[in-house]
Amino acid sequence: MAALFPPPPGPSFVLRGTQSAVNTLHFCPPSQAAENPLLFSGSQNGLVHIWSLQTRRIVATLNGHGGQGVIWLKTLPQGHQLLSQGRDLRLCLWDLAEGRNTIMDSVQLDSVGFCRGSILVRGQQCWMLAVPGKGSDEVQILEMPSKTSVCTLKPEADARPGMPMCLGLWQTNSSLRPLLLAGYEDGSVTLWDISERKVCSQITCHEEPVMGLDFDSQKAKGISGSAGKVLAVWSLDDQQSLQVKKTHELTNPGIAEVSIRPDHKILATAGWDHRIRVFHWRTMKPLAVLAFHSAPVYCVAFAADGLLAAGSKDQRISIWSLYPCP
């Protein structure tokens, strides 16, 4: 019997040359690379590679983490600046303007875990940073670039959620109060009010540690994946209360990262089973299972134009053009 649906397409192209597992990916915003689209990748060997998506080659290599794995990358909106977080307990701020590849500043971190940081832009030259704190269950909030400590978010003594595994800073359009979503080792997701230093709401939506989450502030709902088989979709009401809306069970356990496309139409997951899964964001209808990588997929990232990148332990980065943005 003929297949009802054609097989999903292969990647548009593949980037090779990291010589190490790819832990994290980040597209350079179009405003900073309009003529030559760029992709940043962070590897297990401690290097950050800058890729030209036109030539499909490495245009620069940043070496600032002493051979310790890079787990998070993020560009800052003010000028050509890049943040890189490494397992060497350093967060580096790079100046990439006019071909420079120099470290402008760095922050010493207290936790050697795998929890990626998060930023919230607060003005033209200042931003808020959330990183794992000194205590195993703490999150530290800093005002940057001054490195001023805003607060340390520590759960109540009887809560015991374990280590923070993933973080997401954000604020509503109607309020300037910064909020933090944190996924923890015990499978819970917590919403913190940073100004009040208090928990607004907490839900347990996974039986295993939360490995990745993303939040759609337009729709006031988010998604999280864990070391288990379940994707959880949750919403936030006007009283800042989290509620699990639906769950989706996968064939195999282990989601390393989830990412909602900037147009809020689809989302992608990075799977330990070597697969990239694509879903319709509103309905959670499965759209595609992309089977290209030969080892666990550690990261997924969307560009503003809808291009999807995935990085794997197999040292390759696959680039996909699926369901183009309108």
C-alpha positions as CSV (number, residue, x, y, z in Angstrom):
1,M,0.0,0.0,0.0
2,A,1.4,3.4,-1.0
3,A,2.3,5.8,1.8
4,L,-0.3,8.4,2.5
5,F,2.2,11.2,3.0
6,P,5.5,11.9,1.3
7,P,8.6,11.5,3.5
8,P,9.8,14.7,5.1
9,P,12.5,16.5,3.1
10,G,16.2,16.4,3.9
11,P,18.1,19.4,5.2
12,S,18.7,22.3,2.9
13,F,22.3,22.0,3.7
14,V,24.7,20.8,6.4
15,L,27.5,22.6,8.2
16,R,30.5,20.6,9.2
17,G,33.8,21.5,10.9
18,T,33.1,21.9,14.6
19,Q,35.1,18.8,15.3
20,S,33.1,18.4,18.5
21,A,29.5,17.9,19.6
22,V,27.3,21.0,19.0
23,N,25.7,22.1,22.3
24,T,23.9,25.4,21.3
25,L,22.9,27.4,18.3
26,H,21.9,31.1,17.8
27,F,21.0,33.0,14.7
28,C,22.4,36.5,14.4
29,P,19.5,39.0,14.2
30,P,18.9,40.4,10.6
31,S,19.6,43.9,11.8
32,Q,23.2,42.9,12.6
33,A,23.9,40.7,9.5
34,A,21.5,41.9,6.8
35,E,23.8,41.2,3.9
36,N,25.5,38.1,5.2
37,P,23.2,36.0,7.5
38,L,25.2,34.4,10.3
39,L,24.8,31.5,12.7
40,F,26.6,31.0,15.9
41,S,27.4,27.6,17.3
42,G,28.9,26.6,20.6
43,S,30.7,23.2,20.9
44,Q,31.8,20.7,23.5
45,N,35.4,21.6,22.8
46,G,34.9,25.1,24.2
47,L,34.8,26.9,20.8
48,V,32.3,29.3,19.4
49,H,32.0,29.2,15.6
50,I,30.5,32.0,13.5
51,W,29.1,30.6,10.2
52,S,28.2,32.5,7.0
53,L,25.0,31.0,5.7
54,Q,25.8,32.3,2.3
55,T,29.2,30.6,1.9
56,R,28.3,27.8,4.4
57,R,31.7,28.1,6.0
58,I,33.2,29.2,9.3
59,V,34.1,32.9,9.1
60,A,35.5,33.2,12.7
61,T,36.3,31.0,15.7
62,L,36.1,32.4,19.3
63,N,38.2,30.6,21.9
64,G,37.4,31.9,25.4
65,H,36.3,29.0,27.5
66,G,39.5,27.0,28.0
67,G,38.4,23.9,26.2
68,Q,35.2,23.6,28.4
69,G,31.9,23.1,26.6
70,V,29.9,26.2,25.5
71,I,26.2,25.7,26.5
72,W,24.5,29.0,25.6
73,L,24.9,31.8,23.1
74,K,22.9,35.1,22.8
75,T,23.4,38.3,20.9
76,L,22.7,41.6,22.5
77,P,20.6,44.2,20.6
78,Q,23.0,47.1,21.2
79,G,25.7,46.7,18.7
80,H,27.6,43.6,17.6
81,Q,27.9,41.9,21.0
82,L,27.7,38.2,21.8
83,L,27.3,36.4,25.1
84,S,28.7,32.9,25.5
85,Q,28.3,30.7,28.6
86,G,30.8,27.9,29.2
87,R,31.3,25.0,31.5
88,D,34.4,26.8,32.7
89,L,32.1,28.9,35.0
90,R,32.5,32.0,32.8
91,L,30.1,34.1,30.8
92,C,32.0,36.0,28.2
93,L,30.8,39.2,26.4
94,W,32.4,39.4,23.0
95,D,32.8,42.5,20.8
96,L,32.3,41.4,17.2
97,A,32.0,44.9,15.6
98,E,34.1,45.6,12.5
99,G,35.6,42.2,12.4
100,R,36.8,42.2,16.1
101,N,36.6,39.0,18.1
102,T,37.6,40.2,21.5
103,I,36.3,39.6,25.0
104,M,35.0,42.9,26.4
105,D,34.0,41.6,29.8
106,S,33.2,38.4,31.7
107,V,31.1,37.2,34.6
108,Q,32.3,34.5,37.0
109,L,29.5,32.0,37.5
110,D,28.9,29.8,40.6
111,S,27.3,26.7,39.1
112,V,28.9,24.2,36.8
113,G,25.5,22.7,35.8
114,F,24.0,22.5,32.3
115,C,21.5,25.3,32.9
116,R,21.6,28.0,30.3
117,G,21.3,31.6,31.2
118,S,18.6,34.1,30.0
119,I,18.6,37.8,29.4
120,L,15.9,40.5,29.4
121,V,16.8,43.8,27.6
122,R,15.9,46.7,29.9
123,G,17.1,49.6,27.9
124,Q,19.5,50.7,25.2
125,Q,22.6,49.9,27.2
126,C,21.4,47.7,30.1
127,W,19.9,44.2,30.4
128,M,19.0,41.7,33.1
129,L,20.8,38.4,33.4
130,A,19.5,35.2,35.0
131,V,22.0,32.4,35.8
132,P,22.2,29.4,38.1
133,G,23.2,30.6,41.6
134,K,25.7,29.4,44.3
135,G,23.3,27.1,46.1
136,S,22.2,24.1,44.0
137,D,18.6,25.3,43.9
138,E,19.3,29.0,43.5
139,V,18.9,31.4,40.5
140,Q,21.0,34.6,40.6
141,I,19.7,37.8,38.9
142,L,22.2,40.4,37.8
143,E,21.8,43.9,36.3
144,M,24.2,44.2,33.4
145,P,26.7,45.4,32.3
146,S,27.4,46.7,35.8
147,K,27.1,43.1,37.3
148,T,25.1,44.5,40.1
149,S,23.3,41.7,42.0
150,V,19.5,42.2,41.9
151,C,18.5,39.2,44.0
152,T,18.9,35.5,44.5
153,L,15.8,33.4,44.0
154,K,15.7,30.5,46.4
155,P,12.7,28.1,46.8
156,E,11.1,27.7,50.2
157,A,12.9,25.2,52.4
158,D,10.1,22.6,52.1
159,A,9.8,23.0,48.3
160,R,13.0,21.1,47.3
161,P,12.7,21.3,43.5
162,G,16.3,20.4,42.9
163,M,18.6,22.3,40.5
164,P,17.3,24.8,38.0
165,M,17.7,23.2,34.6
166,C,16.4,26.0,32.2
167,L,15.5,29.7,32.6
168,G,13.4,32.2,30.7
169,L,13.3,35.9,31.6
170,W,10.4,38.0,30.2
171,Q,8.0,40.7,31.0
172,T,4.4,41.5,29.8
173,N,3.7,44.3,27.4
174,S,1.5,45.9,30.1
175,S,4.0,45.8,32.9
176,L,7.7,46.5,33.3
177,R,7.9,44.0,36.2
178,P,10.5,41.3,35.2
179,L,9.3,37.7,35.5
180,L,11.3,34.5,35.4
181,L,10.2,31.0,34.3
182,A,12.4,28.3,35.7
183,G,12.3,24.5,35.0
184,Y,13.7,22.4,37.8
185,E,15.2,19.0,38.3
186,D,12.0,17.6,39.9
187,G,9.9,18.2,36.8
188,S,8.3,21.4,37.9
189,V,8.0,24.8,36.2
190,T,7.9,27.9,38.5
191,L,7.0,31.5,37.7
192,W,9.0,34.0,39.8
193,D,8.2,37.7,40.3
194,I,11.7,39.1,40.5
195,S,10.7,42.5,42.0
196,E,8.9,40.8,44.9
197,R,11.4,37.9,45.1
198,K,8.5,35.5,45.3
199,V,6.9,32.5,43.6
200,C,3.8,33.5,41.7
201,S,2.9,30.0,40.6
202,Q,4.3,26.5,40.3
203,I,3.2,23.4,38.4
204,T,4.6,19.9,38.2
205,C,4.2,18.8,34.6
206,H,7.0,16.2,34.2
207,E,8.2,13.2,36.1
208,E,11.8,13.8,35.0
209,P,14.0,17.0,35.0
210,V,12.8,19.8,32.8
211,M,15.5,20.1,30.1
212,G,14.1,22.9,28.0
213,L,11.2,25.4,27.9
214,D,10.0,28.3,25.7
215,F,7.3,30.8,26.3
216,D,5.0,32.7,23.9
217,S,4.2,36.0,25.7
218,Q,1.7,36.9,23.0
219,K,-0.4,33.9,23.7
220,A,0.5,33.7,27.4
221,K,1.4,30.0,27.0
222,G,4.6,28.0,27.0
223,I,5.9,24.5,26.4
224,S,8.5,22.4,28.2
225,G,10.3,19.1,27.5
226,S,12.1,16.8,29.8
227,A,14.2,13.7,30.1
228,G,11.0,11.7,29.9
229,K,8.6,11.2,27.0
230,V,6.1,14.1,27.6
231,L,5.9,17.5,26.1
232,A,3.8,19.8,28.4
233,V,1.9,22.9,27.2
234,W,0.9,25.3,29.9
235,S,-0.8,28.7,30.1
236,L,-0.6,31.7,32.3
237,D,-3.8,33.5,33.4
238,D,-4.3,37.2,34.4
239,Q,-3.6,36.2,38.0
240,Q,-0.2,34.9,37.0
241,S,-1.2,31.4,37.7
242,L,0.3,28.5,35.6
243,Q,-2.0,25.7,34.4
244,V,-1.2,22.6,32.4
245,K,-3.4,22.7,29.2
246,K,-2.3,19.6,27.4
247,T,0.4,17.0,27.1
248,H,1.9,15.2,24.2
249,E,3.6,11.9,24.6
250,L,6.6,11.1,22.3
251,T,7.7,7.7,21.1
252,N,11.1,8.0,22.8
253,P,12.3,9.9,25.9
254,G,14.6,12.8,26.1
255,I,14.1,16.4,24.8
256,A,17.2,18.6,25.0
257,E,15.6,21.8,23.8
258,V,12.3,23.2,22.6
259,S,12.0,26.4,20.5
260,I,8.9,28.3,19.2
261,R,9.4,30.0,15.9
262,P,9.3,33.8,16.0
263,D,6.0,34.0,14.1
264,H,4.4,31.7,16.8
265,K,3.2,29.2,14.1
266,I,5.3,26.1,14.7
267,L,7.8,24.8,17.2
268,A,10.7,22.3,17.1
269,T,12.2,19.9,19.6
270,A,15.7,18.5,19.8
271,G,15.6,14.8,20.7
272,W,18.0,12.4,22.4
273,D,16.7,9.8,19.9
274,H,18.5,11.7,17.0
275,R,15.2,13.2,15.8
276,I,14.0,16.8,15.3
277,R,10.2,17.0,15.7
278,V,8.1,19.8,14.4
279,F,4.6,20.7,15.7
280,H,1.9,23.2,15.0
281,W,2.0,25.5,18.0
282,R,-1.7,26.2,18.4
283,T,-2.9,22.6,18.1
284,M,0.2,20.6,18.9
285,K,-0.5,18.6,15.8
286,P,2.8,16.7,14.8
287,L,3.9,18.1,11.4
288,A,7.3,16.3,10.8
289,V,9.9,14.0,12.2
290,L,13.2,14.9,10.8
291,A,15.6,11.9,10.8
292,F,19.0,13.1,9.6
293,H,21.4,13.0,12.6
294,S,23.2,9.9,13.7
295,A,23.5,10.9,17.4
296,P,21.4,12.8,20.0
297,V,20.3,16.3,18.9
298,Y,21.2,18.8,21.6
299,C,19.8,22.1,20.3
300,V,17.4,23.7,17.8
301,A,17.1,27.4,16.9
302,F,14.9,29.4,14.5
303,A,16.0,32.4,12.4
304,A,13.7,35.4,12.0
305,D,12.9,34.2,8.4
306,G,11.8,30.8,9.7
307,L,15.0,28.8,8.9
308,L,15.6,26.0,11.4
309,A,19.0,24.9,12.6
310,A,19.7,21.8,14.7
311,G,23.0,20.7,16.3
312,S,24.0,17.2,17.3
313,K,26.5,15.1,19.1
314,D,27.5,13.9,15.7
315,Q,29.3,17.2,15.2
316,R,27.0,18.3,12.4
317,I,24.6,21.3,12.1
318,S,21.6,20.7,9.8
319,I,19.7,23.6,8.3
320,W,16.1,23.2,7.3
321,S,13.6,25.2,5.4
322,L,10.1,24.0,6.5
323,Y,6.7,25.7,6.3
324,P,8.1,29.0,5.2
325,C,7.0,32.1,7.1
326,P,4.3,34.0,5.3
